[in-house]
């Protein structure tokens, strides 16, 4: 059974976002990493670029498949997890500790269309 964390938001495309003030920390869910298998490459946007809710912002590749990353919220990228560039397999170790990007939130209302932990458990088990 996949790990689902309370207190964060989920997209149906299996990305998560944790809100810390005006910053949204985005990653992929434990369910997503388990479906992908061993992650071997992560393609992330540059700091300063913009991400749009529902649009692709990068990709994760595994030995089994490649998967587009879909942004759960809109914003400006203020940080990327450089550690994952050299060690993408960290996503398999802990999907919630291995965040992908941090964005400055441009529309906090977008959170209302995301799933909470209870709703996400229903689609990811």
Jmol script that loads the backbone (N, CA, C; Angstrom):
load data "model"
ATOM      1  N   UNK A   1       0.834  -1.185   0.000  1.00  0.00           N
ATOM      2  CA  UNK A   1       0.000   0.000   0.000  1.00  0.00           C
ATOM      3  C   UNK A   1       0.883   1.254   0.000  1.00  0.00           C
ATOM      4  N   UNK A   2       0.528   2.216  -0.821  1.00  0.00           N
ATOM      5  CA  UNK A   2       1.310   3.441  -0.949  1.00  0.00           C
ATOM      6  C   UNK A   2       1.124   4.356   0.256  1.00  0.00           C
ATOM      7  N   UNK A   3       2.186   5.066   0.565  1.00  0.00           N
ATOM      8  CA  UNK A   3       2.162   6.040   1.659  1.00  0.00           C
ATOM      9  C   UNK A   3       1.474   7.317   1.171  1.00  0.00           C
ATOM     10  N   UNK A   4       0.547   7.836   1.960  1.00  0.00           N
ATOM     11  CA  UNK A   4      -0.133   9.099   1.674  1.00  0.00           C
ATOM     12  C   UNK A   4      -0.006   9.963   2.923  1.00  0.00           C
ATOM     13  N   UNK A   5       0.491  11.167   2.742  1.00  0.00           N
ATOM     14  CA  UNK A   5       0.707  12.073   3.877  1.00  0.00           C
ATOM     15  C   UNK A   5      -0.482  12.997   4.062  1.00  0.00           C
ATOM     16  N   UNK A   6      -0.892  13.169   5.308  1.00  0.00           N
ATOM     17  CA  UNK A   6      -1.945  14.127   5.621  1.00  0.00           C
ATOM     18  C   UNK A   6      -1.359  15.539   5.607  1.00  0.00           C
ATOM     19  N   UNK A   7      -2.208  16.528   5.383  1.00  0.00           N
ATOM     20  CA  UNK A   7      -1.782  17.920   5.473  1.00  0.00           C
ATOM     21  C   UNK A   7      -1.175  18.481   4.204  1.00  0.00           C
ATOM     22  N   UNK A   8      -1.144  17.702   3.125  1.00  0.00           N
ATOM     23  CA  UNK A   8      -0.676  18.218   1.850  1.00  0.00           C
ATOM     24  C   UNK A   8      -1.755  17.946   0.800  1.00  0.00           C
ATOM     25  N   UNK A   9      -1.569  18.527  -0.376  1.00  0.00           N
ATOM     26  CA  UNK A   9      -2.563  18.422  -1.438  1.00  0.00           C
ATOM     27  C   UNK A   9      -2.042  17.535  -2.559  1.00  0.00           C
ATOM     28  N   UNK A  10      -2.978  16.918  -3.280  1.00  0.00           N
ATOM     29  CA  UNK A  10      -2.627  15.964  -4.330  1.00  0.00           C
ATOM     30  C   UNK A  10      -3.360  16.278  -5.626  1.00  0.00           C
ATOM     31  N   UNK A  11      -2.685  16.023  -6.739  1.00  0.00           N
ATOM     32  CA  UNK A  11      -3.313  16.114  -8.056  1.00  0.00           C
ATOM     33  C   UNK A  11      -3.653  14.702  -8.504  1.00  0.00           C
ATOM     34  N   UNK A  12      -4.679  14.564  -9.325  1.00  0.00           N
ATOM     35  CA  UNK A  12      -5.040  13.253  -9.842  1.00  0.00           C
ATOM     36  C   UNK A  12      -3.941  12.655 -10.708  1.00  0.00           C
ATOM     37  N   UNK A  13      -3.016  13.492 -11.178  1.00  0.00           N
ATOM     38  CA  UNK A  13      -1.879  13.030 -11.982  1.00  0.00           C
ATOM     39  C   UNK A  13      -0.724  12.536 -11.104  1.00  0.00           C
ATOM     40  N   UNK A  14      -0.954  12.459  -9.787  1.00  0.00           N
ATOM     41  CA  UNK A  14      -0.043  11.860  -8.805  1.00  0.00           C
ATOM     42  C   UNK A  14       1.163  12.731  -8.442  1.00  0.00           C
ATOM     43  N   UNK A  15       0.967  14.049  -8.485  1.00  0.00           N
ATOM     44  CA  UNK A  15       1.932  14.963  -7.891  1.00  0.00           C
ATOM     45  C   UNK A  15       1.345  15.462  -6.576  1.00  0.00           C
ATOM     46  N   UNK A  16       2.221  15.850  -5.657  1.00  0.00           N
ATOM     47  CA  UNK A  16       1.766  16.428  -4.395  1.00  0.00           C
ATOM     48  C   UNK A  16       2.307  17.841  -4.276  1.00  0.00           C
ATOM     49  N   UNK A  17       1.640  18.647  -3.453  1.00  0.00           N
ATOM     50  CA  UNK A  17       2.130  19.993  -3.175  1.00  0.00           C
ATOM     51  C   UNK A  17       1.863  20.310  -1.708  1.00  0.00           C
ATOM     52  N   UNK A  18       2.899  20.804  -1.067  1.00  0.00           N
ATOM     53  CA  UNK A  18       2.805  21.224   0.331  1.00  0.00           C
ATOM     54  C   UNK A  18       2.929  22.741   0.352  1.00  0.00           C
ATOM     55  N   UNK A  19       1.988  23.368   1.020  1.00  0.00           N
ATOM     56  CA  UNK A  19       2.000  24.831   1.078  1.00  0.00           C
ATOM     57  C   UNK A  19       2.717  25.304   2.326  1.00  0.00           C
ATOM     58  N   UNK A  20       3.690  26.184   2.117  1.00  0.00           N
ATOM     59  CA  UNK A  20       4.397  26.841   3.225  1.00  0.00           C
ATOM     60  C   UNK A  20       4.372  28.336   2.946  1.00  0.00           C
ATOM     61  N   UNK A  21       3.327  28.997   3.444  1.00  0.00           N
ATOM     62  CA  UNK A  21       3.146  30.421   3.171  1.00  0.00           C
ATOM     63  C   UNK A  21       2.864  30.636   1.696  1.00  0.00           C
ATOM     64  N   UNK A  22       3.695  31.441   1.040  1.00  0.00           N
ATOM     65  CA  UNK A  22       3.514  31.721  -0.387  1.00  0.00           C
ATOM     66  C   UNK A  22       4.316  30.775  -1.275  1.00  0.00           C
ATOM     67  N   UNK A  23       4.908  29.746  -0.681  1.00  0.00           N
ATOM     68  CA  UNK A  23       5.713  28.780  -1.429  1.00  0.00           C
ATOM     69  C   UNK A  23       4.982  27.440  -1.493  1.00  0.00           C
ATOM     70  N   UNK A  24       4.968  26.850  -2.671  1.00  0.00           N
ATOM     71  CA  UNK A  24       4.435  25.511  -2.861  1.00  0.00           C
ATOM     72  C   UNK A  24       5.585  24.564  -3.169  1.00  0.00           C
ATOM     73  N   UNK A  25       5.717  23.510  -2.390  1.00  0.00           N
ATOM     74  CA  UNK A  25       6.769  22.511  -2.600  1.00  0.00           C
ATOM     75  C   UNK A  25       6.119  21.335  -3.324  1.00  0.00           C
ATOM     76  N   UNK A  26       6.648  20.980  -4.492  1.00  0.00           N
ATOM     77  CA  UNK A  26       6.011  19.990  -5.362  1.00  0.00           C
ATOM     78  C   UNK A  26       6.891  18.752  -5.524  1.00  0.00           C
ATOM     79  N   UNK A  27       6.240  17.586  -5.493  1.00  0.00           N
ATOM     80  CA  UNK A  27       6.933  16.318  -5.729  1.00  0.00           C
ATOM     81  C   UNK A  27       5.983  15.317  -6.351  1.00  0.00           C
ATOM     82  N   UNK A  28       6.460  14.082  -6.532  1.00  0.00           N
ATOM     83  CA  UNK A  28       5.561  13.024  -7.003  1.00  0.00           C
ATOM     84  C   UNK A  28       5.227  12.128  -5.816  1.00  0.00           C
ATOM     85  N   UNK A  29       4.092  11.487  -5.906  1.00  0.00           N
ATOM     86  CA  UNK A  29       3.609  10.682  -4.789  1.00  0.00           C
ATOM     87  C   UNK A  29       4.325   9.335  -4.698  1.00  0.00           C
ATOM     88  N   UNK A  30       4.174   8.722  -3.561  1.00  0.00           N
ATOM     89  CA  UNK A  30       4.719   7.386  -3.341  1.00  0.00           C
ATOM     90  C   UNK A  30       4.094   6.393  -4.328  1.00  0.00           C
ATOM     91  N   UNK A  31       2.800   6.554  -4.596  1.00  0.00           N
ATOM     92  CA  UNK A  31       2.128   5.700  -5.573  1.00  0.00           C
ATOM     93  C   UNK A  31       2.792   5.843  -6.942  1.00  0.00           C
ATOM     94  N   UNK A  32       3.064   7.079  -7.355  1.00  0.00           N
ATOM     95  CA  UNK A  32       3.681   7.319  -8.665  1.00  0.00           C
ATOM     96  C   UNK A  32       5.057   6.674  -8.760  1.00  0.00           C
ATOM     97  N   UNK A  33       5.882   6.850  -7.730  1.00  0.00           N
ATOM     98  CA  UNK A  33       7.224   6.274  -7.796  1.00  0.00           C
ATOM     99  C   UNK A  33       7.169   4.759  -7.796  1.00  0.00           C
ATOM    100  N   UNK A  34       6.197   4.176  -7.098  1.00  0.00           N
ATOM    101  CA  UNK A  34       6.100   2.716  -7.065  1.00  0.00           C
ATOM    102  C   UNK A  34       5.649   2.168  -8.422  1.00  0.00           C
ATOM    103  N   UNK A  35       4.813   2.926  -9.129  1.00  0.00           N
ATOM    104  CA  UNK A  35       4.368   2.515 -10.458  1.00  0.00           C
ATOM    105  C   UNK A  35       5.488   2.646 -11.485  1.00  0.00           C
ATOM    106  N   UNK A  36       6.322   3.662 -11.314  1.00  0.00           N
ATOM    107  CA  UNK A  36       7.430   3.886 -12.243  1.00  0.00           C
ATOM    108  C   UNK A  36       8.537   2.846 -12.095  1.00  0.00           C
ATOM    109  N   UNK A  37       8.813   2.443 -10.868  1.00  0.00           N
ATOM    110  CA  UNK A  37       9.965   1.577 -10.613  1.00  0.00           C
ATOM    111  C   UNK A  37      11.201   2.438 -10.382  1.00  0.00           C
ATOM    112  N   UNK A  38      12.370   1.877 -10.591  1.00  0.00           N
ATOM    113  CA  UNK A  38      13.633   2.566 -10.285  1.00  0.00           C
ATOM    114  C   UNK A  38      13.822   3.817 -11.137  1.00  0.00           C
ATOM    115  N   UNK A  39      13.789   4.975 -10.486  1.00  0.00           N
ATOM    116  CA  UNK A  39      13.951   6.254 -11.177  1.00  0.00           C
ATOM    117  C   UNK A  39      15.430   6.444 -11.533  1.00  0.00           C
ATOM    118  N   UNK A  40      15.685   6.775 -12.807  1.00  0.00           N
ATOM    119  CA  UNK A  40      17.061   6.919 -13.286  1.00  0.00           C
ATOM    120  C   UNK A  40      17.379   8.324 -13.797  1.00  0.00           C
ATOM    121  N   UNK A  41      16.357   9.165 -13.996  1.00  0.00           N
ATOM    122  CA  UNK A  41      16.591  10.509 -14.533  1.00  0.00           C
ATOM    123  C   UNK A  41      15.424  11.414 -14.177  1.00  0.00           C
ATOM    124  N   UNK A  42      15.754  12.670 -13.855  1.00  0.00           N
ATOM    125  CA  UNK A  42      14.735  13.680 -13.565  1.00  0.00           C
ATOM    126  C   UNK A  42      15.054  14.916 -14.396  1.00  0.00           C
ATOM    127  N   UNK A  43      14.056  15.412 -15.127  1.00  0.00           N
ATOM    128  CA  UNK A  43      14.190  16.633 -15.918  1.00  0.00           C
ATOM    129  C   UNK A  43      13.357  17.710 -15.245  1.00  0.00           C
ATOM    130  N   UNK A  44      14.015  18.753 -14.742  1.00  0.00           N
ATOM    131  CA  UNK A  44      13.332  19.802 -13.992  1.00  0.00           C
ATOM    132  C   UNK A  44      13.506  21.152 -14.689  1.00  0.00           C
ATOM    133  N   UNK A  45      12.554  22.075 -14.476  1.00  0.00           N
ATOM    134  CA  UNK A  45      12.661  23.401 -15.090  1.00  0.00           C
ATOM    135  C   UNK A  45      13.740  24.236 -14.417  1.00  0.00           C
ATOM    136  N   UNK A  46      14.097  25.345 -15.055  1.00  0.00           N
ATOM    137  CA  UNK A  46      15.091  26.248 -14.484  1.00  0.00           C
ATOM    138  C   UNK A  46      14.444  27.174 -13.467  1.00  0.00           C
ATOM    139  N   UNK A  47      15.235  27.593 -12.476  1.00  0.00           N
ATOM    140  CA  UNK A  47      14.786  28.596 -11.518  1.00  0.00           C
ATOM    141  C   UNK A  47      14.433  29.858 -12.307  1.00  0.00           C
ATOM    142  N   UNK A  48      13.305  30.451 -11.964  1.00  0.00           N
ATOM    143  CA  UNK A  48      12.848  31.655 -12.655  1.00  0.00           C
ATOM    144  C   UNK A  48      11.783  31.380 -13.702  1.00  0.00           C
ATOM    145  N   UNK A  49      11.677  30.122 -14.137  1.00  0.00           N
ATOM    146  CA  UNK A  49      10.648  29.789 -15.125  1.00  0.00           C
ATOM    147  C   UNK A  49       9.291  29.690 -14.445  1.00  0.00           C
ATOM    148  N   UNK A  50       8.255  29.720 -15.251  1.00  0.00           N
ATOM    149  CA  UNK A  50       6.902  29.652 -14.717  1.00  0.00           C
ATOM    150  C   UNK A  50       6.311  28.267 -14.965  1.00  0.00           C
ATOM    151  N   UNK A  51       5.515  27.785 -14.004  1.00  0.00           N
ATOM    152  CA  UNK A  51       4.756  26.550 -14.174  1.00  0.00           C
ATOM    153  C   UNK A  51       3.276  26.916 -14.117  1.00  0.00           C
ATOM    154  N   UNK A  52       2.479  26.150 -14.857  1.00  0.00           N
ATOM    155  CA  UNK A  52       1.049  26.421 -14.948  1.00  0.00           C
ATOM    156  C   UNK A  52       0.285  25.180 -14.500  1.00  0.00           C
ATOM    157  N   UNK A  53      -0.705  25.375 -13.652  1.00  0.00           N
ATOM    158  CA  UNK A  53      -1.525  24.276 -13.160  1.00  0.00           C
ATOM    159  C   UNK A  53      -2.057  23.455 -14.338  1.00  0.00           C
ATOM    160  N   UNK A  54      -1.852  22.134 -14.254  1.00  0.00           N
ATOM    161  CA  UNK A  54      -2.348  21.238 -15.289  1.00  0.00           C
ATOM    162  C   UNK A  54      -1.448  21.085 -16.497  1.00  0.00           C
ATOM    163  N   UNK A  55      -0.318  21.795 -16.516  1.00  0.00           N
ATOM    164  CA  UNK A  55       0.606  21.731 -17.651  1.00  0.00           C
ATOM    165  C   UNK A  55       1.912  21.053 -17.245  1.00  0.00           C
ATOM    166  N   UNK A  56       2.580  20.459 -18.216  1.00  0.00           N
ATOM    167  CA  UNK A  56       3.843  19.757 -17.988  1.00  0.00           C
ATOM    168  C   UNK A  56       4.945  20.741 -17.572  1.00  0.00           C
ATOM    169  N   UNK A  57       5.768  20.328 -16.606  1.00  0.00           N
ATOM    170  CA  UNK A  57       6.912  21.150 -16.215  1.00  0.00           C
ATOM    171  C   UNK A  57       8.226  20.364 -16.222  1.00  0.00           C
ATOM    172  N   UNK A  58       8.181  19.096 -16.511  1.00  0.00           N
ATOM    173  CA  UNK A  58       9.385  18.278 -16.530  1.00  0.00           C
ATOM    174  C   UNK A  58       9.005  16.827 -16.725  1.00  0.00           C
ATOM    175  N   UNK A  59       9.973  15.954 -16.420  1.00  0.00           N
ATOM    176  CA  UNK A  59       9.712  14.522 -16.595  1.00  0.00           C
ATOM    177  C   UNK A  59      10.538  13.712 -15.606  1.00  0.00           C
ATOM    178  N   UNK A  60      10.036  12.511 -15.333  1.00  0.00           N
ATOM    179  CA  UNK A  60      10.752  11.536 -14.523  1.00  0.00           C
ATOM    180  C   UNK A  60      10.871  10.278 -15.377  1.00  0.00           C
ATOM    181  N   UNK A  61      12.087   9.738 -15.461  1.00  0.00           N
ATOM    182  CA  UNK A  61      12.297   8.520 -16.229  1.00  0.00           C
ATOM    183  C   UNK A  61      12.757   7.401 -15.303  1.00  0.00           C
ATOM    184  N   UNK A  62      12.244   6.213 -15.566  1.00  0.00           N
ATOM    185  CA  UNK A  62      12.637   5.038 -14.801  1.00  0.00           C
ATOM    186  C   UNK A  62      13.097   3.963 -15.770  1.00  0.00           C
ATOM    187  N   UNK A  63      13.483   2.835 -15.220  1.00  0.00           N
ATOM    188  CA  UNK A  63      13.893   1.729 -16.082  1.00  0.00           C
ATOM    189  C   UNK A  63      12.695   1.189 -16.866  1.00  0.00           C
ATOM    190  N   UNK A  64      11.471   1.445 -16.379  1.00  0.00           N
ATOM    191  CA  UNK A  64      10.257   0.940 -17.026  1.00  0.00           C
ATOM    192  C   UNK A  64       9.584   1.938 -17.952  1.00  0.00           C
ATOM    193  N   UNK A  65       9.622   3.223 -17.601  1.00  0.00           N
ATOM    194  CA  UNK A  65       8.825   4.205 -18.340  1.00  0.00           C
ATOM    195  C   UNK A  65       9.307   5.629 -18.087  1.00  0.00           C
ATOM    196  N   UNK A  66       8.812   6.530 -18.912  1.00  0.00           N
ATOM    197  CA  UNK A  66       9.006   7.968 -18.689  1.00  0.00           C
ATOM    198  C   UNK A  66       7.643   8.559 -18.404  1.00  0.00           C
ATOM    199  N   UNK A  67       7.598   9.518 -17.522  1.00  0.00           N
ATOM    200  CA  UNK A  67       6.334  10.122 -17.140  1.00  0.00           C
ATOM    201  C   UNK A  67       6.486  11.631 -17.057  1.00  0.00           C
ATOM    202  N   UNK A  68       5.561  12.350 -17.700  1.00  0.00           N
ATOM    203  CA  UNK A  68       5.567  13.804 -17.607  1.00  0.00           C
ATOM    204  C   UNK A  68       5.178  14.221 -16.196  1.00  0.00           C
ATOM    205  N   UNK A  69       5.751  15.323 -15.753  1.00  0.00           N
ATOM    206  CA  UNK A  69       5.379  15.930 -14.478  1.00  0.00           C
ATOM    207  C   UNK A  69       4.380  17.031 -14.776  1.00  0.00           C
ATOM    208  N   UNK A  70       3.232  16.988 -14.121  1.00  0.00           N
ATOM    209  CA  UNK A  70       2.163  17.963 -14.331  1.00  0.00           C
ATOM    210  C   UNK A  70       2.052  18.823 -13.075  1.00  0.00           C
ATOM    211  N   UNK A  71       2.113  20.119 -13.257  1.00  0.00           N
ATOM    212  CA  UNK A  71       2.091  21.005 -12.097  1.00  0.00           C
ATOM    213  C   UNK A  71       0.708  21.064 -11.451  1.00  0.00           C
ATOM    214  N   UNK A  72       0.641  20.846 -10.140  1.00  0.00           N
ATOM    215  CA  UNK A  72      -0.646  20.931  -9.441  1.00  0.00           C
ATOM    216  C   UNK A  72      -1.097  22.374  -9.190  1.00  0.00           C
ATOM    217  N   UNK A  73      -0.148  23.329  -9.277  1.00  0.00           N
ATOM    218  CA  UNK A  73      -0.463  24.745  -9.068  1.00  0.00           C
ATOM    219  C   UNK A  73       0.360  25.579 -10.045  1.00  0.00           C
ATOM    220  N   UNK A  74      -0.015  26.851 -10.169  1.00  0.00           N
ATOM    221  CA  UNK A  74       0.744  27.788 -11.000  1.00  0.00           C
ATOM    222  C   UNK A  74       1.687  28.597 -10.123  1.00  0.00           C
ATOM    223  N   UNK A  75       2.816  28.972 -10.702  1.00  0.00           N
ATOM    224  CA  UNK A  75       3.749  29.801  -9.960  1.00  0.00           C
ATOM    225  C   UNK A  75       5.074  29.955 -10.667  1.00  0.00           C
ATOM    226  N   UNK A  76       5.982  30.644  -9.993  1.00  0.00           N
ATOM    227  CA  UNK A  76       7.329  30.878 -10.504  1.00  0.00           C
ATOM    228  C   UNK A  76       8.286  29.976  -9.734  1.00  0.00           C
ATOM    229  N   UNK A  77       9.113  29.238 -10.455  1.00  0.00           N
ATOM    230  CA  UNK A  77      10.067  28.323  -9.823  1.00  0.00           C
ATOM    231  C   UNK A  77      11.129  29.136  -9.082  1.00  0.00           C
ATOM    232  N   UNK A  78      11.237  28.888  -7.768  1.00  0.00           N
ATOM    233  CA  UNK A  78      12.229  29.598  -6.959  1.00  0.00           C
ATOM    234  C   UNK A  78      13.362  28.673  -6.515  1.00  0.00           C
ATOM    235  N   UNK A  79      13.177  27.354  -6.650  1.00  0.00           N
ATOM    236  CA  UNK A  79      14.237  26.398  -6.300  1.00  0.00           C
ATOM    237  C   UNK A  79      13.941  25.061  -6.968  1.00  0.00           C
ATOM    238  N   UNK A  80      15.015  24.355  -7.325  1.00  0.00           N
ATOM    239  CA  UNK A  80      14.890  22.972  -7.774  1.00  0.00           C
ATOM    240  C   UNK A  80      15.745  22.105  -6.852  1.00  0.00           C
ATOM    241  N   UNK A  81      15.378  20.856  -6.743  1.00  0.00           N
ATOM    242  CA  UNK A  81      16.120  19.939  -5.876  1.00  0.00           C
ATOM    243  C   UNK A  81      17.306  19.386  -6.676  1.00  0.00           C
ATOM    244  N   UNK A  82      18.425  20.116  -6.613  1.00  0.00           N
ATOM    245  CA  UNK A  82      19.637  19.735  -7.347  1.00  0.00           C
ATOM    246  C   UNK A  82      20.120  18.334  -6.988  1.00  0.00           C
ATOM    247  N   UNK A  83      19.855  17.908  -5.765  1.00  0.00           N
ATOM    248  CA  UNK A  83      20.294  16.592  -5.309  1.00  0.00           C
ATOM    249  C   UNK A  83      19.732  15.480  -6.200  1.00  0.00           C
ATOM    250  N   UNK A  84      18.514  15.688  -6.711  1.00  0.00           N
ATOM    251  CA  UNK A  84      17.877  14.659  -7.543  1.00  0.00           C
ATOM    252  C   UNK A  84      18.511  14.528  -8.922  1.00  0.00           C
ATOM    253  N   UNK A  85      19.195  15.570  -9.377  1.00  0.00           N
ATOM    254  CA  UNK A  85      19.859  15.490 -10.685  1.00  0.00           C
ATOM    255  C   UNK A  85      20.940  14.409 -10.629  1.00  0.00           C
ATOM    256  N   UNK A  86      21.699  14.391  -9.563  1.00  0.00           N
ATOM    257  CA  UNK A  86      22.765  13.400  -9.406  1.00  0.00           C
ATOM    258  C   UNK A  86      22.302  12.087  -8.804  1.00  0.00           C
ATOM    259  N   UNK A  87      21.216  12.141  -8.027  1.00  0.00           N
ATOM    260  CA  UNK A  87      20.717  10.948  -7.351  1.00  0.00           C
ATOM    261  C   UNK A  87      19.193  10.833  -7.494  1.00  0.00           C
ATOM    262  N   UNK A  88      18.708  10.621  -8.724  1.00  0.00           N
ATOM    263  CA  UNK A  88      17.259  10.547  -8.931  1.00  0.00           C
ATOM    264  C   UNK A  88      16.600   9.385  -8.184  1.00  0.00           C
ATOM    265  N   UNK A  89      17.379   8.363  -7.853  1.00  0.00           N
ATOM    266  CA  UNK A  89      16.839   7.204  -7.131  1.00  0.00           C
ATOM    267  C   UNK A  89      16.353   7.560  -5.730  1.00  0.00           C
ATOM    268  N   UNK A  90      16.714   8.757  -5.232  1.00  0.00           N
ATOM    269  CA  UNK A  90      16.217   9.188  -3.919  1.00  0.00           C
ATOM    270  C   UNK A  90      14.692   9.254  -3.892  1.00  0.00           C
ATOM    271  N   UNK A  91      14.074   9.491  -5.054  1.00  0.00           N
ATOM    272  CA  UNK A  91      12.609   9.519  -5.130  1.00  0.00           C
ATOM    273  C   UNK A  91      12.044   8.165  -4.702  1.00  0.00           C
ATOM    274  N   UNK A  92      12.726   7.080  -5.081  1.00  0.00           N
ATOM    275  CA  UNK A  92      12.256   5.746  -4.705  1.00  0.00           C
ATOM    276  C   UNK A  92      12.427   5.484  -3.213  1.00  0.00           C
ATOM    277  N   UNK A  93      13.413   6.120  -2.599  1.00  0.00           N
ATOM    278  CA  UNK A  93      13.656   5.920  -1.164  1.00  0.00           C
ATOM    279  C   UNK A  93      12.587   6.609  -0.325  1.00  0.00           C
ATOM    280  N   UNK A  94      12.235   7.844  -0.689  1.00  0.00           N
ATOM    281  CA  UNK A  94      11.210   8.588   0.035  1.00  0.00           C
ATOM    282  C   UNK A  94      10.652   9.675  -0.872  1.00  0.00           C
ATOM    283  N   UNK A  95       9.507   9.397  -1.485  1.00  0.00           N
ATOM    284  CA  UNK A  95       8.913  10.321  -2.452  1.00  0.00           C
ATOM    285  C   UNK A  95       8.506  11.651  -1.818  1.00  0.00           C
ATOM    286  N   UNK A  96       8.205  11.656  -0.522  1.00  0.00           N
ATOM    287  CA  UNK A  96       7.771  12.892   0.115  1.00  0.00           C
ATOM    288  C   UNK A  96       8.940  13.726   0.615  1.00  0.00           C
ATOM    289  N   UNK A  97      10.074  13.109   0.857  1.00  0.00           N
ATOM    290  CA  UNK A  97      11.274  13.839   1.254  1.00  0.00           C
ATOM    291  C   UNK A  97      11.995  14.369   0.022  1.00  0.00           C
ATOM    292  N   UNK A  98      11.792  13.749  -1.117  1.00  0.00           N
ATOM    293  CA  UNK A  98      12.498  14.096  -2.352  1.00  0.00           C
ATOM    294  C   UNK A  98      11.646  15.024  -3.221  1.00  0.00           C
ATOM    295  N   UNK A  99      11.442  16.244  -2.746  1.00  0.00           N
ATOM    296  CA  UNK A  99      10.682  17.230  -3.503  1.00  0.00           C
ATOM    297  C   UNK A  99      11.402  17.543  -4.812  1.00  0.00           C
ATOM    298  N   UNK A 100      10.655  18.037  -5.782  1.00  0.00           N
ATOM    299  CA  UNK A 100      11.217  18.349  -7.097  1.00  0.00           C
ATOM    300  C   UNK A 100      11.520  19.832  -7.253  1.00  0.00           C
ATOM    301  N   UNK A 101      10.484  20.660  -7.065  1.00  0.00           N
ATOM    302  CA  UNK A 101      10.640  22.110  -7.219  1.00  0.00           C
ATOM    303  C   UNK A 101       9.877  22.843  -6.127  1.00  0.00           C
ATOM    304  N   UNK A 102      10.288  24.094  -5.909  1.00  0.00           N
ATOM    305  CA  UNK A 102       9.548  25.004  -5.037  1.00  0.00           C
ATOM    306  C   UNK A 102       9.112  26.171  -5.906  1.00  0.00           C
ATOM    307  N   UNK A 103       7.841  26.544  -5.769  1.00  0.00           N
ATOM    308  CA  UNK A 103       7.324  27.641  -6.571  1.00  0.00           C
ATOM    309  C   UNK A 103       6.689  28.711  -5.695  1.00  0.00           C
ATOM    310  N   UNK A 104       6.801  29.947  -6.155  1.00  0.00           N
ATOM    311  CA  UNK A 104       6.086  31.050  -5.532  1.00  0.00           C
ATOM    312  C   UNK A 104       4.673  30.992  -6.083  1.00  0.00           C
ATOM    313  N   UNK A 105       3.703  30.793  -5.204  1.00  0.00           N
ATOM    314  CA  UNK A 105       2.312  30.580  -5.595  1.00  0.00           C
ATOM    315  C   UNK A 105       1.728  31.862  -6.190  1.00  0.00           C
ATOM    316  N   UNK A 106       1.111  31.736  -7.376  1.00  0.00           N
ATOM    317  CA  UNK A 106       0.487  32.908  -7.998  1.00  0.00           C
ATOM    318  C   UNK A 106      -1.025  32.941  -7.795  1.00  0.00           C
ATOM    319  N   UNK A 107      -1.647  31.807  -7.510  1.00  0.00           N
ATOM    320  CA  UNK A 107      -3.097  31.778  -7.304  1.00  0.00           C
ATOM    321  C   UNK A 107      -3.441  30.726  -6.252  1.00  0.00           C
ATOM    322  N   UNK A 108      -3.578  31.165  -5.023  1.00  0.00           N
ATOM    323  CA  UNK A 108      -3.857  30.239  -3.913  1.00  0.00           C
ATOM    324  C   UNK A 108      -5.205  29.543  -4.076  1.00  0.00           C
ATOM    325  N   UNK A 109      -6.106  30.104  -4.854  1.00  0.00           N
ATOM    326  CA  UNK A 109      -7.414  29.481  -5.074  1.00  0.00           C
ATOM    327  C   UNK A 109      -7.295  28.139  -5.791  1.00  0.00           C
ATOM    328  N   UNK A 110      -6.186  27.898  -6.481  1.00  0.00           N
ATOM    329  CA  UNK A 110      -6.000  26.636  -7.195  1.00  0.00           C
ATOM    330  C   UNK A 110      -5.960  25.433  -6.245  1.00  0.00           C
ATOM    331  N   UNK A 111      -5.615  25.655  -4.997  1.00  0.00           N
ATOM    332  CA  UNK A 111      -5.568  24.558  -4.031  1.00  0.00           C
ATOM    333  C   UNK A 111      -6.947  23.926  -3.816  1.00  0.00           C
ATOM    334  N   UNK A 112      -7.999  24.719  -4.018  1.00  0.00           N
ATOM    335  CA  UNK A 112      -9.353  24.212  -3.765  1.00  0.00           C
ATOM    336  C   UNK A 112      -9.755  23.098  -4.734  1.00  0.00           C
ATOM    337  N   UNK A 113      -9.089  22.996  -5.869  1.00  0.00           N
ATOM    338  CA  UNK A 113      -9.427  21.941  -6.836  1.00  0.00           C
ATOM    339  C   UNK A 113      -8.566  20.685  -6.662  1.00  0.00           C
ATOM    340  N   UNK A 114      -7.647  20.706  -5.704  1.00  0.00           N
ATOM    341  CA  UNK A 114      -6.781  19.550  -5.462  1.00  0.00           C
ATOM    342  C   UNK A 114      -7.426  18.609  -4.443  1.00  0.00           C
ATOM    343  N   UNK A 115      -6.896  17.412  -4.366  1.00  0.00           N
ATOM    344  CA  UNK A 115      -7.413  16.404  -3.447  1.00  0.00           C
ATOM    345  C   UNK A 115      -6.717  16.497  -2.096  1.00  0.00           C
ATOM    346  N   UNK A 116      -7.456  16.201  -1.023  1.00  0.00           N
ATOM    347  CA  UNK A 116      -6.814  16.045   0.274  1.00  0.00           C
ATOM    348  C   UNK A 116      -6.359  14.588   0.401  1.00  0.00           C
ATOM    349  N   UNK A 117      -5.725  14.254   1.496  1.00  0.00           N
ATOM    350  CA  UNK A 117      -5.173  12.904   1.675  1.00  0.00           C
ATOM    351  C   UNK A 117      -6.256  11.827   1.597  1.00  0.00           C
ATOM    352  N   UNK A 118      -7.400  12.072   2.186  1.00  0.00           N
ATOM    353  CA  UNK A 118      -8.485  11.089   2.181  1.00  0.00           C
ATOM    354  C   UNK A 118      -8.955  10.798   0.758  1.00  0.00           C
ATOM    355  N   UNK A 119      -9.173  11.842  -0.018  1.00  0.00           N
ATOM    356  CA  UNK A 119      -9.625  11.669  -1.405  1.00  0.00           C
ATOM    357  C   UNK A 119      -8.536  11.009  -2.249  1.00  0.00           C
ATOM    358  N   UNK A 120      -7.281  11.371  -2.027  1.00  0.00           N
ATOM    359  CA  UNK A 120      -6.198  10.781  -2.817  1.00  0.00           C
ATOM    360  C   UNK A 120      -6.038   9.285  -2.512  1.00  0.00           C
ATOM    361  N   UNK A 121      -6.210   8.907  -1.266  1.00  0.00           N
ATOM    362  CA  UNK A 121      -6.104   7.480  -0.914  1.00  0.00           C
ATOM    363  C   UNK A 121      -7.076   6.640  -1.747  1.00  0.00           C
ATOM    364  N   UNK A 122      -8.252   7.188  -2.019  1.00  0.00           N
ATOM    365  CA  UNK A 122      -9.271   6.462  -2.775  1.00  0.00           C
ATOM    366  C   UNK A 122      -8.847   6.159  -4.203  1.00  0.00           C
ATOM    367  N   UNK A 123      -8.022   7.023  -4.801  1.00  0.00           N
ATOM    368  CA  UNK A 123      -7.611   6.790  -6.202  1.00  0.00           C
ATOM    369  C   UNK A 123      -6.236   6.145  -6.323  1.00  0.00           C
ATOM    370  N   UNK A 124      -5.539   6.020  -5.210  1.00  0.00           N
ATOM    371  CA  UNK A 124      -4.152   5.518  -5.296  1.00  0.00           C
ATOM    372  C   UNK A 124      -3.927   4.167  -4.614  1.00  0.00           C
ATOM    373  N   UNK A 125      -4.986   3.502  -4.191  1.00  0.00           N
ATOM    374  CA  UNK A 125      -4.787   2.225  -3.472  1.00  0.00           C
ATOM    375  C   UNK A 125      -5.073   1.039  -4.341  1.00  0.00           C
TER     376      UNK A 125
END
end "model"
wireframe off; spacefill off
backbone 0.3
color backbone group
